[in-house]
Amino acid sequence: GGYSPCGDNEAAIEVAKALGAKVRIEDGSTLIIEGIGLSANIPEKINVGESGLLTRLLIPLAAALGNGNQIEIDGCGTLPTRPLKGATEIMAGFGTVLRPLTPAPEVHVPLTVQGPLLSGKASVSGKGGSQLISGLLMALPLLPGDSTLHIHDPKSIPYMFITADVLRRFGIKIGSEMEGGEDFLETQDWSLCTGITFKIKGGQKYSPAAFDIEGDWSAAANFLVAGALFGDVKLTGLDTTSLQADISIMDILMEAGASLSQIEDEMEDHRGLITAQKAPLRAFDTDLNNCPDLFPIVSILAAFCHGRSNIQGFKRLASKESDRGTAILNMLTQMGVEASDSGDTLSITGESVESRLLNGHLLKGGEYTSSHDHRMAMALTVASWCADSPIHIDDTTCVAKSFPAFLDTYRCLEC
């Protein structure tokens, strides 16, 4: 329950159908999938739309289920221009070869996957993110032998554990151990974790499951920031105990001095009404290595926080839907906001909404590009509330990738 259509979701459904599953939607928001288990007949070519996540999940599964056949994975939109950093090395650790169909410094779609996927022990880098690792966690339990997957320099850690939690609901058991120095042992702060070991029994089978899809903290972050900057926003349907990485927006807003409150729903544990209200905001320091999707909207937040904010994780942004790091810097510079990057840190010198209004330092309006990136389009929409003239975004249709109703929902704030 709780399904809502968007570009990436629809692409995933089409892949499920291509693998032989039957998919239907009932009552508008309940997705019913009749799977066919290990008898899935992988076609020679699969299209993943514009979804980088779906690409990385599918690569290990195609290798595991492809019976050694060569499987081609293709995509559209910006996806063929986005390198799959580290994918070749990670998959080689389990006996799988990736080959791009067009020459490039790094592998990208369209590509071929040449399996089979082999069980065993491998240590891989997590610097490229969690998505391919999530794909391995899905595929390795299907193999006859046991596997041990060690991740060094892990990033986007919450997403790995979301994957393990979802797999648990489908009857798949995966053990895990996290490692780090004394600071990590004392605080259990995931940003201090230096390694994760997953222990995966082979010969497991997926069982049917039913559960509700959580509200999306990635989308909610835009509305919470809008409320903290410009007014009063109330949101429902969010789980405050969620493993979603972007729930970190609550901690970031509180560190910046935002006015947040929560009233739990007596009928639903950990869910209820979350309110973000306008308040004087101060500069903050944060690490977005585990939640890089927050970068665009947190950058807008920093532009309205008095002082210099420092945001770590900037290097993670190069291979998103756009070169998101460059896009963010260009956006802030065009707006008249002082911003610079040094190593892995983006520094932004901000000024409060009240100060900008009093001193005539509103953001500069005009023609802006979203770089065909849904998260950039959403951040620009929020920023337009405090600009000296309208902000015209060249492409807002890209929000359909994750949240087709975003613009209509956002306009409700203006009512």
Disulfide bonds with the S-S distance in Angstrom:
none
